[in-house]
């Protein structure tokens, strides 16, 4: 795989030698990792709980400050961007969100225009257009006058994505966007992500727990364990029995479907000291 | 939920709120001006308020508004003798109404802002130390340093702001959070409150105690044009600051991470908004003492009518705050006449009742 050295990339996103710690003197959550995010692609972070995938995601979005290392965004050190400049380029959806009980979807979407507005500037036609587009794209158009507190989890997620899209960002960061959703809504979110990527050319970074969602939607997968990147590449390259064993300590079988254009990871059980395909006894 | 159900957002509810509140303020004002221990007919009161005796003499009007000293510096001559009714209406009763209106605005604004920055509906203007700091300095002055009595309003204001800074310093640990701020406020409140109560034992006589009680429960007794001049500029500043901060308040309600991801400097914004709210609360304290519950329940009532977006919320508070305060003050002054009780006692009783109602009616409240 040929990857340009991150420092010299003119556009794109890369993290160089990142070390992140939540508290001083604790073991780092991310330990000296370098990653390059392919532009215009969907990059999926996988890894067990506590592997640092959310942390790495938030660090690349500059929501966490690394103790060491730099993030390069579009050829500039990300620290040089003003917070608002940054928010116009990248939007992040957190795993958990809360909004006042009486906020409507449309009002939330308008909050996404915050980084585009000056101190006393009122809403411009451009703001309204961006919000309209975001509501349409995210499919939360018909929910616009509903209260967020009264939506289902899936609809809530769409509403928050509408806010994200109102920012008109080039980079989208989604921290486990499907975790609390039923299957239909998981597909809805992931289809939306794909559409945003294919139609608008957004670079998308997201973390998921479901390997089959990763297999199906990812252009590029980064697998983490204990704060280190264990493997990266296309889904075929990363989702192998050996790598999954190393990352999750789980035995799997990789199954191709009949059409042959996608494959599935079937979990078999936890890996034991002595590997047995039948699982632990 | 039906597909096309539109919620009553603002519009009608706001119109109702503004109309009712304005009516309440006018009614309270009229009662305050007309009634009291100095007997006058309603007609006399109306005449004194609107007649040519004051309005026909710009110099007299300015003398009232700007104060003796300024008038003298402007070279105004001594005024002609004024009728007693006019004098009472203009120097005692009217300014009290005006101060009440402004204190109401300040407390309601301050409460709204604190509820947003702590993301807690139960937050009051006094949450982050204003009451503790102001209360303690008031007691210190009254009991231990009576010579400073003339500067009490300013000292109370300074005390409130000092305590706020202390609260912020305690809460700070690589940044703050709503919970840390509230906890720090409780810590300072507990300590300052104890010392404040302890100081009562050193009071020399009953007058001092009553005076201290009036300050610490909040009272508008004896306010005049001097207090109007004292609070008016702060009110204006706070209203302007409040309305220019509405977008930031709205975004703070989405939580720190989201606010930050939208490009808002969360800590700086929170501190500046808190400082504006403290200014607001402290200016109210400097003229009226610690009137409780107004800053807590007014934003509550307004929010339930017009929703949480702050442009509407603050606009509603601009009317509802004065309405509650002027009505409560009219009650406190006239209900048990000739005894005037501090207005803070009335607002406390009203506030308790209101929360009882809330608790019975709402399933869940507190979090914003």
Contacts between the chains, C-beta under 8 A, distances in Angstrom:
chain1	res1	chain2	res2	distance
A	61	B	261	7.2
A	63	B	257	6.7
A	63	B	260	6.4
A	63	B	261	6.0
A	82	B	263	7.5
A	83	B	260	7.4
A	83	B	263	4.1
A	83	B	264	6.9
A	83	B	265	6.0
A	84	B	263	3.8
A	85	B	263	7.5
A	86	B	263	6.2
A	87	B	261	6.5
A	87	B	262	5.2
A	87	B	263	3.2
A	88	B	263	7.5
A	91	B	261	7.1
A	92	B	261	4.7
A	94	B	257	5.4
A	94	B	258	6.6
A	94	B	261	7.6
A	97	B	254	7.4
A	97	B	255	7.0
A	97	B	258	6.4
A	98	B	254	7.3
A	98	B	255	5.5
A	99	B	253	7.2
A	99	B	254	5.9
A	100	B	253	5.0
A	100	B	308	4.4
A	100	B	368	5.8
A	101	B	308	7.6
A	101	B	368	8.0
A	102	B	7	8.0
A	102	B	303	7.8
A	102	B	307	4.8
A	102	B	308	5.4
A	103	B	253	7.8
A	103	B	308	6.8
A	103	B	309	7.7
A	104	B	7	7.4
A	104	B	9	7.4
A	107	B	309	6.5
A	108	B	254	7.9
A	111	B	250	6.7
A	111	B	251	5.8
A	111	B	254	6.5
A	111	B	262	6.8
A	112	B	262	7.1
A	114	B	247	7.0
A	114	B	251	5.8
A	114	B	262	4.6
A	114	B	263	6.5
A	114	B	264	6.6
A	115	B	262	5.8
A	115	B	263	3.9
A	117	B	247	7.6
A	119	B	244	7.6
A	120	B	244	6.7
A	142	B	3	6.9
A	145	B	5	7.5
A	145	B	6	5.4
A	145	B	7	6.7
A	146	B	1	6.2
A	147	B	7	7.0
A	150	B	1	6.1
A	167	B	262	7.2
